[in-house]
Amino acid sequence: MKKDQIVPVRLSENEKDFLKEDADKMGIGVSTLIRMVLRDYIKERSERSKDK
């Protein structure tokens, strides 16, 4: 995968609504919210693998 590559993701209407509502509450875009969640997940996962 290239740096900053666009990756299509299929989401249900409920998932889209949930993301849009949370992004609006935070005053950010949906893609920014997804990147934040993904970064947190990667950080948490790498910390767990270090603890083993």
C-alpha positions as CSV (number, residue, x, y, z in Angstrom):
1,M,0.0,0.0,0.0
2,K,1.3,3.4,-0.9
3,K,1.5,6.3,1.6
4,D,-1.7,8.3,1.8
5,Q,-3.5,5.8,-0.4
6,I,-7.3,6.1,-0.5
7,V,-8.9,2.8,0.6
8,P,-12.6,2.3,0.0
9,V,-14.5,0.8,2.9
10,R,-18.1,-0.5,2.8
11,L,-20.1,0.7,5.8
12,S,-23.7,0.1,6.8
13,E,-26.1,3.1,7.1
14,N,-26.0,2.7,10.9
15,E,-22.2,2.8,10.9
16,K,-22.1,5.9,8.6
17,D,-24.7,7.7,10.8
18,F,-22.7,6.8,13.9
19,L,-19.4,8.1,12.5
20,K,-21.1,11.2,11.1
21,E,-22.7,12.1,14.4
22,D,-19.5,11.6,16.4
23,A,-17.4,13.5,13.8
24,D,-19.9,16.4,13.9
25,K,-19.9,16.4,17.8
26,M,-16.1,16.7,17.6
27,G,-16.1,19.3,14.8
28,I,-14.0,17.1,12.5
29,G,-14.5,15.2,9.3
30,V,-15.4,11.5,9.2
31,S,-12.1,10.6,7.5
32,T,-10.2,12.4,10.3
33,L,-12.2,10.5,12.9
34,I,-11.5,7.2,11.2
35,R,-7.7,8.0,11.1
36,M,-7.8,8.9,14.8
37,V,-9.5,5.6,15.7
38,L,-7.1,3.6,13.5
39,R,-4.0,5.3,15.1
40,D,-5.3,4.5,18.6
41,Y,-5.9,0.9,17.6
42,I,-2.4,0.5,16.1
43,K,-0.8,2.2,19.2
44,E,-2.8,-0.1,21.6
45,R,-2.0,-3.2,19.6
46,S,1.7,-2.4,19.4
47,E,1.8,-1.8,23.2
48,R,0.1,-5.2,23.8
49,S,2.6,-7.0,21.7
50,K,5.4,-5.4,23.6
51,D,3.9,-6.6,26.9
52,K,4.0,-10.2,25.8
